[in-house]
Amino acid sequence: MCGIVGYVGPRQCVDLIVGGLRKLEYRGYDSAGVAVVGPGTLKVKRAKGKLQNLVNLLHDAPLPGTTGIGHTRWATHGRPSDENAHPHAYGGVAVVHNGIIENHLELRASLSSKGHKFSSETDTEIFAHLIADALGAGAKDLAAAVRAALDKVHGTYAMAVVSDARPDEIVAAKYASPLVVGHGQGESFLASDVPAILEHTREVSYLEEGELAVLSAGKVTIYGKSGEPVSRKPKKIEWSAVAAEKDGHKHFMHKEIFEQPRAVADTIRGRVSLEQGDVTLDGMELPEAYAKGLERVTIVACGTSWHAGLAGRMMIESLARVPVEVELASEFRNRDPLVHDRVLCLAITQSGETADTLAAVKVAKAKGARAYAICNVVGSAIARECDGGTLFTRAGPEIGVASTKAFTTQLAGLFLLGVKLGRLRGTLTEDQAREHLSALRHLPSWMEQMIRQEAAIMPVAKRCAAARDVLFLGRGGQFPVALEGALKLKEISYIHAEGYAAGEMKHGPIALIDEELPVIVLATREPAYEKTLGNIEEVRARGGHVFAVVSEGDTHAASLAEVALPVPACPPLISPLITIIPLQFLAYHVADLKGTDVDQPRNLAKSVTVE
């Protein structure tokens, strides 16, 4: 949640900061603001709503200066308003913050008793007051004042601080929310995510938990939890800034649907050996003895990644013959789960910064489990937390809030893991693995085939755009696809949608079916295919409108639907990577027809880094 950008150097900073915030607006768009500091001056501009409102304000009242911080907000404490927008300033100090201060009410009461006056409802304003107090009490510098404030705070934070007493300096700190420092020639950058600064530098350092960084023009000093200097070689970002632009598409989501064949090909690239019938999982350590001794795999994830985990369960159980449980990270972390040293804990997360997933991994590790991750973002917190290693999906930046290519690349990664575990555990022969991997290598072309059929979804999209509710049905590997299809529609069109196991329809959802209800059925030729056809007949008998995803050449299933969307025939374990594409297009075009904000749907943010 929330986007942070900072700059210190020779350039006028406001346009640079605003440009970075544009690339982070997917993280939150309830309000935006900037703070610019100069010798003896600190000026703040804030505006409720989309970033453009701030741009308009700055056009009328420019803020000159070469040191500044900016923020785009996803509201947690305090309603979206000008007053609650970041930065928050007090006593010559300005702060931007991503996270939650759990003891903010206690701190506010204490500060108020000392005469402090607050101008917002936010927890973040506490930081500005605490830091200003520490400076007034004689803190030796801004970094020391920030450290003193952090010592009083319970919660999570990624924050940036400027002070009119230190006009050529930004102090940043991180705990459980992402923050990356960019190294330039005679200038330094700060951001919540790499795309915000990529056009200016490719040399970055990711802050670790509890670290504090002091940025000046061309110099960055990082300090550990105990205040000791940290030496860390910057990482070089290989993907280009162009990858984060729309490239002629109307929306990022549309572009990212189209990118999926390339993204999946990149996930597979260099990791599959047909000759050996085996997989190389670079970045993961999977000793054969450990794999053979596994009693269970526990997948922890949230949202779309949880749906990927449900599909991955079938892959791993089928290929490696080891039980798999798929847990909502937010639930797993808050109970006493039965995991131990013979349980592989697998975290799935696009950003690698999802708070609940990180917490779930820590719980599993504390009980003796070894932790692994499937993740898209190199240098993310989850990659640093997982002692077994991380399989990076190589999807590239995903800007649209509704995840698309992250989902399909996660599925590809799960399939690779399933094959590898199968080979290590002796449940797959070399020939069997070769057969599975050969099908996997065909996936990008099958996905391309589906993308070329985008126009076929439009009649379905028009019908769904006029509906109040939509039901998605699937069995086996198509059940997670039904869940994901419903989630996509909900996220960006604001239409109520449910994904349901088709075999459970008679246990409740059938009561919803009438002449107004569109029902999307995943009816590909897979196990229990005939039973799915029975579900279609039940919907038709009650006047529901059936739109079906069917296997190419299946005229029977097609004849039962008002619109049938054929997909290439492929092995059931990998078919979710293909069948999800028409549902992604469906959600996209429904939202576009309704005129909603496709890339920045209301109340959502790309990465949920708060609890």
Buried (B, 14 or more C-beta within 10 A) or exposed (E): BBBBBBBBBEBBBBEBBBBBBBBBBBBBBBBBBBBBBBEEEBBBBBBBBBBBBBBEBBEEEBBEBBBBBBBBBBBBBBEBBBBBBBBBBBBBBBBBBBBBBBBBEEBBEBBEEEEBEBEBEBBBBBBBBBBBBBBEEEBEBBBBBBBBBBEBBEBBBBBBBBBBBBBBBBBBBBBBBBBBBBBBEEBBBBBBBBBBBBBBBBBBBBBBBBBBBBBBBBEBEBBEEEEEEBEEEBBEBEBEBEBBBBEEBEBBBBBBBBBBBBBBBBBBEEBBEEEEBBBEBEBBEBEEEBBEEBEBBBBBBBBBBBBBBBBBBBBBBBBBEBBBBBBBBBEBBBEEBEBEEEBBBBBBBBBBBBBBBBBBBBBBBEBEBBBBBBBBBBBBBBBBBBEBBBBBBBBBBBBBBBBBBBBBBBBBBBBBBBBBBBBBBEBBEEEBBBBBBEBBEEBBEBBBBBBEBBEBBBEBBEBBBEBEBBBBBBBBBBBBBBBBBBBBBBBBBBBEBBBBBBBBBEEEBBEBBEEEBBBBBBBBBBEBBEEBBBBBEBBBEBEBBBBBBBBBEBEEBBEBBBBBBBBBBBBBBBBBBBBBBBBBBBBBBBBBBBEBBBBBBEEBBBBBBBB
